[in-house]
Amino acid sequence: MDTTVDLDTFSSLVERPDEGARRAAEEHRQQLDLPPGGLGALEELGAWLASVQGATPVRPVAAPKVLLFAGDHGVAALGVSRPDPASEPVPSPVAGLGSTPPSSTVRRVHAVLDGTAPVAVLARRYGAAVRVVDIAVDADPAEFPEEVSRHRVRRGSGRIDVEDALSAEEAARAFRTGMAIADEEADLGTDLVLLGDLGTGSTTVAAVLVGALCGTDAAAVTGRGSGIDDRVWMVKCATVRDALRRARPVLGDQLALLAATGGADFAAITGFLLQAAVRRLPVVLDGVVSAACALVAQRVAFRAPEWWRAGQDSGEPAQAKAYDRLTLTPLQQIGVRAGGGVGALLALPLVQAASDALAEPSAVPAAAPAEPRPPARLPSAAELLGLG
């Protein structure tokens, strides 16, 4: 694969969504027998769908896909994540923290592939396909099927508070891998991507990128991530602070920033988001990781955020700062912090409702009604009293 990347081309390749289609969708909505604002937030969401589809009436969302980029980060060795009870602990390099578990990402990826993870269960319920891409999981490549690991860039990413996450070549390779995946999904006919991530140490990396790009200090962007306590939060905050010092000298070069204080999965997601905008493929963002990557991508192509929507507010401070800078309003306030695409996926029914409400009625597929179940037999009063 050619690993050279010319970021300057994206500013001209990424166009704005079709404003004519948006206006036509609004006019179509006005013709419905509804009061102004009768559909609430679905009206704006439906108009956005019309603009990214370039079509009016809106086409129903028929081929959504959950796309999960998996990768681990060296900062996880500092114990900045909540210990995983299913993993054997290993010594932590931070004095006083006791131990920290190895990567739980392998188990989480297998749960998605096996169909037992929450995102897989919900995807079946909502009719969405699921795809996992191993970009930098800290595991042997043979751990996963070939279709999962064929895009792998490296095993884990570096500890960003003291070293670069990636080499320049690895950052460019990961970025182009994300671009290639966007092309694959567009060519397959995917009409909406629900973007998520799987990894350890990811929220720390996201906090660094958001803090660097927004010019804030570590405490303002460091959240609780996997549910850490005050003591671990202080370690995490110090890690973000040290990494921010390494990020600031390379703020003018987005690939250099991703190499220094990002990771292979972050570079791949950023490349995916930009190429998805080029291919006119709409994306729903999940948590703080996808929000951080979106913020990096915005620095490359300022029109790109118009192709994305924020699925939900996870409560992470870095995510809130990123969405404020991106001028994106979360579709839901549900505080899902689990990652793994769950937050984005939970927005799918809203997006489908918006498309169906403004589509031609004949184009909306009918859901098969469930077979009625016989009511359970309840005991009579006499039986309850022992008189029966």
Beta strands, then each sheet from edge to edge (+ up, - down):
strand 1: 64-71
strand 2: 90-91
strand 3: 99-100
strand 4: 129-136
strand 5: 192-198
strand 6: 283-285
strand 7: 308-310
sheet 1: 4+ 1+ 5+ 6+ 7+
sheet 2: 2+ 3-
end
